[in-house]
Structures are given as C-alpha cells and as structure tokens.
Amino acid sequence: MQQEIQDFVNNIKVEEQANRVFTPAEINEELYDGEKALEDVLAACEKLAEDGKLARAEGKTEDGYKGQLFTTK
C-alpha cells in the first residue's frame, strides 16, 4: 500500500503538483475507490512521511477537512 500511495502522490502532473496536498480520504478514493480502511491509508501515509518519502503537514482544506495533509518531498 505504501508504494502505491507514494507513486500516486509523486506522479501527479507537474503543473497540477505545485502546492498540491492530499488528505488520506482523497488518496483512499483515488487509489482504492474508498474501499480501504481510512485508518490503514493514514497509517501508510504516516509511515511514508516518517521514512522521508512524503512530506506531511497539518492544515485545513477548502472542503473543511482539518488534519494531516500529505504531498511530495
């Protein structure tokens, strides 16, 4: 799961990538059609951030989500 998430975040088109952050729910929806447990997706994202493969930030999105956001390093 971690490799799929890392590939997804890193392979967004360059013009779309600038300042692009993803919520765990967005990653779950895009990669797994929302079928994975959100806790599992979040855990995989956190592990990638701890390993230095993704950047992590706390923030709030336009749709009201408040929590961890993930983006490219």
C-alpha positions as CSV (number, residue, x, y, z in Angstrom):
1,M,0.0,0.0,0.0
2,Q,2.8,2.4,0.8
3,Q,4.4,2.1,-2.6
4,E,1.1,2.7,-4.3
5,I,0.5,5.9,-2.3
6,Q,4.0,7.2,-2.9
7,D,3.7,6.6,-6.6
8,F,0.3,8.3,-6.7
9,V,1.4,11.4,-4.9
10,N,4.7,11.6,-6.8
11,N,3.2,11.1,-10.3
12,I,0.7,13.9,-10.3
13,K,1.4,16.0,-13.4
14,V,3.9,18.7,-12.7
15,E,1.5,21.6,-13.5
16,E,-1.0,20.1,-11.1
17,Q,1.5,19.3,-8.4
18,A,2.5,22.8,-7.2
19,N,1.3,23.2,-3.7
20,R,-0.9,20.1,-4.1
21,V,-1.7,18.3,-0.9
22,F,-3.8,15.2,-0.3
23,T,-6.0,14.1,2.6
24,P,-5.9,10.4,3.5
25,A,-9.5,10.3,2.2
26,E,-8.6,11.7,-1.2
27,I,-5.8,9.1,-1.5
28,N,-8.2,6.3,-0.5
29,E,-10.8,7.5,-3.0
30,E,-8.3,7.9,-5.9
31,L,-6.4,4.7,-5.4
32,Y,-8.8,2.3,-3.8
33,D,-12.3,3.7,-4.7
34,G,-12.7,4.3,-0.9
35,E,-12.6,0.6,-0.2
36,K,-9.6,0.6,2.2
37,A,-10.0,1.4,5.9
38,L,-9.1,5.1,6.3
39,E,-7.0,4.2,9.3
40,D,-4.9,1.9,7.1
41,V,-4.4,4.6,4.5
42,L,-3.5,7.2,7.2
43,A,-1.0,4.7,8.8
44,A,0.7,4.1,5.4
45,C,0.9,7.8,4.7
46,E,2.4,8.5,8.2
47,K,4.9,5.7,7.7
48,L,6.0,7.3,4.3
49,A,6.3,10.7,6.0
50,E,8.4,9.2,8.8
51,D,10.6,7.5,6.2
52,G,11.1,10.8,4.4
53,K,9.3,9.7,1.2
54,L,6.3,12.1,1.6
55,A,6.0,15.5,3.3
56,R,3.4,15.9,6.0
57,A,1.7,19.0,7.3
58,E,-1.2,19.9,9.5
59,G,-3.8,22.0,7.9
60,K,-7.3,22.6,6.7
61,T,-8.7,22.1,3.2
62,E,-11.3,24.1,1.4
63,D,-13.9,21.4,2.0
64,G,-13.5,21.6,5.7
65,Y,-11.1,18.7,6.4
66,K,-8.8,19.5,9.3
67,G,-5.8,17.3,10.0
68,Q,-2.8,15.7,8.3
69,L,-2.1,16.5,4.7
70,F,0.5,14.8,2.5
71,T,2.5,15.9,-0.5
72,T,5.7,15.3,-2.3
73,K,9.0,15.9,-0.6
